Each structure stands twice: as C-alpha cells, then as structure tokens.
Amino acid sequence: MAGNPAVTLSRYVRVVDTTAPTITLLCEGGNPCSGDSSQTVEVFTSYEELGAIVTDRYDDHHGVIINLVINHNINVNKLGEYYVTYNAMDSNGNRADPVVRRVYVKDTTPPEITLFGESPMTIERGLEYVEYGATVIDNYDGPMTRYSVLNAPSGMSLGTFEVIYRAVDSSGNIGEKIRIVNVVDTILPVVLGVEDGKYYKEPVSIYLVPTLGTDEVLTGWLNGIQIESPHYVDKEGEYDLLVRDDAGNEVNIWFAIDTTPPE
C-alpha cells in the first residue's frame, strides 16, 4: 500500500424557508370564517375589525410573531360596499397571498313617523273623517315627504278603525304608525211625521230617517209592534212610538189621533 491519505470533500447545504404565510379571516365570535366572510355594519355606527390569524410553518415553530397589515377605506357614514385587505410577510420575506373581506355599510333602520292630531280620536258618524297627516324622519334620508295612508274611514259607518301610515326609505326599510279612529253615534234617531205629546185630528205617516249618507239602521215599535218606514196610522187612539238606532240611541214619542169632530 502506498498509504496515501483520502481527500476530504465538503457539501454546502443551505436551509431556506420559501413557504408563504397563510391568512385566515375571523368572523363573529372570533372564530375562523366558514364560508362567507363578509361583514355588515349599520350606517352611522362604528366599524369593528373582526381580525384574522396568520400561520407560518417556520415562524410559528420559532415563536416569531408575524405582523398583520390591514388596509381599508370604510366610511360608516355612507352606504356602500367596501373592501378590507389583509397582508402579511414572514421573517424570511415570504409574502402571504392577500385576503379581502367585503364590508357592507347598510341602513336597516325604518323611518320614524309622528302623527299630527290625536290617537285614538273619535268622530261622529255622518261627519267626514279629516286626515291630520304626519311627519316622517329617516335616520339616513332625513325628512321625507312621501308616505301613504291606508284604511282611512269614511266616517259613515260605526266601528273602530286602524289608519295605517307607511313610509319606505331609500334602503327599502318600512316604517309604520297606526292611528285609532272610533266612529261613534251619540245622536238621537230622527223621526218625522209625529211629535211627542201632540194630538192629531187626521191620520199621520211616520218616517224613520237615517243620517244622510250613512249605514245607520233605525227600528221602530208602535205600541210594541215593530213597524216599517214609512208607517201610516189612521185609527183613533193613543200611541207610544219607540225608535232605536243601531248604536243603541232611543227616542220615545207619545201621540194621539182623534178624528171625531167636536159636538
């Protein structure tokens, strides 16, 4: 053997990290988003950043905290669709793929309606219902002049009515207010042809007269027997007439017929 020594060879090995970090958006409750990661903010409120988490195979192993860069131009005073962009770079210069969250600034508050006049209000049957109107203010649109009035009573029928005031803002939010209107009848029935306490020397005709234009129903009883209007009376005698309307108002009339000529 010649005893020649072996030649020592060296290999240079470079350990590198070329894997980019991963950004995962967080949703309500601080949990990773599952599916839709968008966020809705009510107009005129504050935007609250839900955040994101950054994971990196190398930096996580070595306890290095990666800075998350968040950029947006959200204006909570203006309706619209906005974008929040998330970026991150690990300690070895690897940049994460940017992640974008959509943020919608919306108006979900309905307009506020304030009534003029009373509620509940009471009107007499036979009198036309007068609409006093309302004012409408919307948190985003401001004063509104357009609104609708539904179910207004005619004033010709008894009952309790709910007059509905409805306004719709530019975001489609519907505001409603109700006015209670009670249509009552406190007026005594009208009877023509006879008067209380009078004597008649000739036959009479009794007329039960409903309030003009209304659905008032009058029922009459002459000496306890129901009559129709008009009712002709030609027999001598004393008569008690009771007339009642459908609201319970009553009128009593006593009269007499004496067709016998004086001696």
VEXDREN-2710 file (C-alpha; in Angstrom, 1 decimal):
% VEXDREN-2710
k/r/px/py/pz
1/MET/0.0/0.0/0.0
2/ALA/1.1/3.5/-0.8
3/GLY/-0.5/5.0/2.3
4/ASN/-1.9/8.0/0.5
5/PRO/-4.4/9.9/2.7
6/ALA/-8.1/10.3/1.5
7/VAL/-9.2/13.6/0.1
8/THR/-11.9/15.3/2.3
9/LEU/-14.8/16.7/0.4
10/SER/-17.4/19.3/1.8
11/ARG/-21.0/19.9/0.7
12/TYR/-22.6/23.2/1.4
13/VAL/-26.2/22.8/2.5
14/ARG/-28.5/25.9/2.8
15/VAL/-31.7/25.6/4.8
16/VAL/-34.2/28.1/3.5
17/ASP/-37.9/28.9/4.0
18/THR/-39.8/29.7/0.9
19/THR/-43.3/28.9/2.1
20/ALA/-45.5/31.9/2.4
21/PRO/-47.7/32.5/5.5
22/THR/-51.4/31.8/5.4
23/ILE/-54.0/34.3/6.4
24/THR/-57.3/33.1/7.8
25/LEU/-60.1/35.6/8.4
26/LEU/-62.1/35.6/11.6
27/CYS/-65.8/36.1/11.8
28/GLU/-68.3/36.9/14.6
29/GLY/-67.2/35.4/17.9
30/GLY/-63.6/35.3/17.0
31/ASN/-63.9/32.0/15.2
32/PRO/-62.4/31.3/11.7
33/CYS/-64.9/32.1/9.0
34/SER/-66.6/29.2/7.4
35/GLY/-67.8/30.2/4.0
36/ASP/-68.9/33.8/3.7
37/SER/-66.5/36.2/5.4
38/SER/-68.3/39.4/4.6
39/GLN/-69.4/41.8/7.4
40/THR/-72.3/44.1/7.7
41/VAL/-72.1/47.4/9.5
42/GLU/-75.1/49.7/10.4
43/VAL/-74.7/53.2/9.0
44/PHE/-73.6/55.8/11.5
45/THR/-72.2/53.2/13.8
46/SER/-68.6/52.2/14.3
47/TYR/-66.7/49.6/12.3
48/GLU/-65.2/46.9/14.4
49/GLU/-62.4/44.9/12.9
50/LEU/-63.0/41.2/13.2
51/GLY/-59.4/40.4/12.5
52/ALA/-57.5/37.5/11.1
53/ILE/-54.9/35.0/12.1
54/VAL/-51.6/34.4/10.3
55/THR/-49.9/31.0/10.4
56/ASP/-46.4/30.3/9.1
57/ARG/-44.6/26.9/9.3
58/TYR/-41.2/28.4/10.2
59/ASP/-42.0/31.4/12.3
60/ASP/-44.6/29.6/14.3
61/HIS/-42.1/27.0/15.2
62/HIS/-39.6/29.6/16.4
63/GLY/-42.2/31.7/18.2
64/VAL/-41.9/34.6/15.8
65/ILE/-45.0/36.8/15.7
66/ILE/-45.9/38.0/12.2
67/ASN/-47.3/41.4/11.8
68/LEU/-50.7/41.6/10.1
69/VAL/-51.2/44.6/7.9
70/ILE/-54.9/45.7/7.4
71/ASN/-56.0/48.4/4.9
72/HIS/-59.4/49.8/4.2
73/ASN/-61.3/53.0/3.4
74/ILE/-64.6/52.2/5.1
75/ASN/-66.9/55.2/5.6
76/VAL/-69.6/54.3/8.1
77/ASN/-71.5/57.5/7.3
78/LYS/-72.1/56.4/3.7
79/LEU/-73.9/53.4/2.4
80/GLY/-71.9/51.1/0.1
81/GLU/-69.7/48.1/-0.4
82/TYR/-66.1/48.4/1.0
83/TYR/-63.1/46.1/1.0
84/VAL/-60.7/45.3/3.8
85/THR/-57.3/43.9/2.6
86/TYR/-55.1/41.7/4.8
87/ASN/-51.4/41.3/4.1
88/ALA/-48.6/39.6/6.0
89/MET/-44.9/38.8/5.5
90/ASP/-42.9/36.3/7.5
91/SER/-39.4/36.8/8.9
92/ASN/-37.8/35.3/5.7
93/GLY/-39.5/37.7/3.4
94/ASN/-42.2/35.4/2.1
95/ARG/-45.4/37.3/1.4
96/ALA/-48.8/35.8/2.0
97/ASP/-51.5/35.9/-0.7
98/PRO/-53.6/39.0/0.2
99/VAL/-57.0/38.2/1.6
100/VAL/-60.0/40.5/1.1
101/ARG/-63.1/40.9/3.2
102/ARG/-66.2/42.6/1.9
103/VAL/-67.8/45.1/4.3
104/TYR/-71.3/46.4/3.6
105/VAL/-72.5/49.6/5.3
106/LYS/-76.2/49.3/5.3
107/ASP/-79.2/51.1/6.7
108/THR/-81.7/48.8/8.3
109/THR/-83.5/51.4/10.5
110/PRO/-87.0/52.2/9.4
111/PRO/-88.3/55.7/9.1
112/GLU/-89.9/57.2/12.2
113/ILE/-93.5/58.5/11.8
114/THR/-95.0/61.1/14.1
115/LEU/-98.7/61.8/13.8
116/PHE/-100.4/65.1/13.9
117/GLY/-103.7/65.1/15.9
118/GLU/-104.9/62.6/18.4
119/SER/-104.7/58.9/18.6
120/PRO/-107.1/57.5/19.5
121/MET/-109.5/60.0/18.0
122/THR/-113.3/60.0/18.0
123/ILE/-115.7/61.3/15.3
124/GLU/-119.4/61.3/15.0
125/ARG/-121.0/59.0/12.4
126/GLY/-122.0/61.1/9.4
127/LEU/-119.1/63.5/9.6
128/GLU/-116.3/63.2/7.2
129/TYR/-113.0/61.9/8.5
130/VAL/-110.4/64.6/8.4
131/GLU/-106.8/63.5/7.9
132/TYR/-104.4/65.5/10.0
133/GLY/-101.3/64.0/8.5
134/ALA/-97.9/63.1/9.9
135/THR/-94.2/63.9/9.7
136/VAL/-91.6/61.3/8.6
137/ILE/-87.9/61.4/9.6
138/ASP/-85.4/58.8/8.4
139/ASN/-82.0/58.3/10.1
140/TYR/-80.2/58.3/6.7
141/ASP/-82.5/60.1/4.2
142/GLY/-83.6/62.8/6.6
143/PRO/-87.1/64.4/6.4
144/MET/-89.4/62.5/4.0
145/THR/-92.4/64.0/2.3
146/ARG/-93.8/60.8/0.8
147/TYR/-95.9/58.4/2.8
148/SER/-99.1/56.5/2.3
149/VAL/-102.3/56.5/4.4
150/LEU/-104.2/53.2/4.4
151/ASN/-107.6/52.2/5.8
152/ALA/-108.9/55.7/6.5
153/PRO/-112.6/55.5/7.5
154/SER/-115.3/57.4/5.6
155/GLY/-117.0/58.4/8.8
156/MET/-120.3/56.9/7.6
157/SER/-120.0/53.6/9.4
158/LEU/-119.7/52.8/13.1
159/GLY/-116.6/51.0/14.3
160/THR/-113.0/51.2/15.4
161/PHE/-110.6/51.7/12.5
162/GLU/-106.8/51.4/12.3
163/VAL/-105.5/54.1/10.0
164/ILE/-102.0/52.9/8.8
165/TYR/-99.3/55.4/7.9
166/ARG/-96.5/53.8/6.0
167/ALA/-93.2/55.2/4.7
168/VAL/-90.4/53.5/2.8
169/ASP/-86.8/54.9/2.8
170/SER/-84.2/54.6/0.1
171/SER/-82.9/51.3/1.5
172/GLY/-86.4/49.7/1.5
173/ASN/-87.0/49.9/5.2
174/ILE/-90.6/50.2/6.0
175/GLY/-91.8/52.4/8.9
176/GLU/-95.4/52.2/10.1
177/LYS/-97.6/54.1/12.6
178/ILE/-101.2/53.4/13.4
179/ARG/-103.9/55.9/14.4
180/ILE/-107.0/54.5/16.1
181/VAL/-110.2/56.2/14.9
182/ASN/-113.5/55.5/16.7
183/VAL/-116.6/56.3/14.7
184/VAL/-119.5/56.7/17.2
185/ASP/-123.1/57.7/17.1
186/THR/-124.4/59.8/20.1
187/ILE/-127.3/61.5/18.2
188/LEU/-130.9/60.5/18.8
189/PRO/-132.8/59.0/15.9
190/VAL/-134.7/61.4/13.7
191/VAL/-138.4/60.8/13.4
192/LEU/-140.7/62.8/11.1
193/GLY/-144.5/62.9/10.8
194/VAL/-145.3/62.9/14.6
195/GLU/-144.2/64.9/17.6
196/ASP/-144.1/64.0/21.2
197/GLY/-147.2/65.0/23.2
198/LYS/-149.3/66.1/20.2
199/TYR/-152.9/65.3/19.3
200/TYR/-153.8/64.8/15.6
201/LYS/-157.2/65.1/14.1
202/GLU/-156.3/63.2/10.9
203/PRO/-154.2/60.2/10.0
204/VAL/-150.4/60.5/10.2
205/SER/-147.5/58.9/8.4
206/ILE/-144.4/58.1/10.5
207/TYR/-140.9/58.4/8.9
208/LEU/-137.8/57.0/10.4
209/VAL/-134.9/59.0/8.8
210/PRO/-131.3/57.6/8.9
211/THR/-128.5/60.1/8.9
212/LEU/-127.8/61.0/5.3
213/GLY/-125.1/59.0/3.6
214/THR/-124.5/56.6/6.5
215/ASP/-125.4/53.0/7.0
216/GLU/-127.5/53.8/10.1
217/VAL/-130.3/51.4/10.8
218/LEU/-133.4/52.6/12.6
219/THR/-136.0/50.3/14.1
220/GLY/-139.4/51.4/15.3
221/TRP/-142.1/49.9/17.5
222/LEU/-145.6/51.4/17.7
223/ASN/-147.4/50.2/20.8
224/GLY/-144.9/47.3/21.0
225/ILE/-145.4/46.2/17.4
226/GLN/-142.4/46.6/15.0
227/ILE/-143.1/48.9/12.1
228/GLU/-141.5/49.8/8.8
229/SER/-140.9/53.3/7.5
230/PRO/-143.0/55.0/6.3
231/HIS/-145.9/53.8/8.5
232/TYR/-149.4/55.1/8.1
233/VAL/-151.7/55.4/11.2
234/ASP/-155.3/56.2/10.7
235/LYS/-157.0/54.7/13.7
236/GLU/-158.1/56.8/16.7
237/GLY/-156.2/56.2/19.9
238/GLU/-153.1/56.8/21.9
239/TYR/-149.8/55.6/20.6
240/ASP/-146.4/55.0/22.1
241/LEU/-143.6/55.1/19.5
242/LEU/-140.1/53.8/20.3
243/VAL/-137.4/54.3/17.8
244/ARG/-133.9/52.9/18.3
245/ASP/-130.8/53.1/16.1
246/ASP/-128.1/50.5/15.6
247/ALA/-125.9/52.4/18.1
248/GLY/-128.5/52.0/20.9
249/ASN/-129.8/55.6/20.9
250/GLU/-133.5/55.7/21.6
251/VAL/-136.3/58.3/21.3
252/ASN/-139.8/57.9/22.7
253/ILE/-142.7/59.7/21.3
254/TRP/-146.3/59.7/22.6
255/PHE/-149.1/61.0/20.4
256/ALA/-152.8/60.5/19.9
257/ILE/-155.2/60.6/16.9
258/ASP/-158.8/61.9/17.4
259/THR/-160.7/62.3/14.2
260/THR/-164.1/62.7/15.9
261/PRO/-165.4/66.1/15.3
262/PRO/-166.4/68.1/18.3
263/GLU/-170.2/68.1/19.1
END
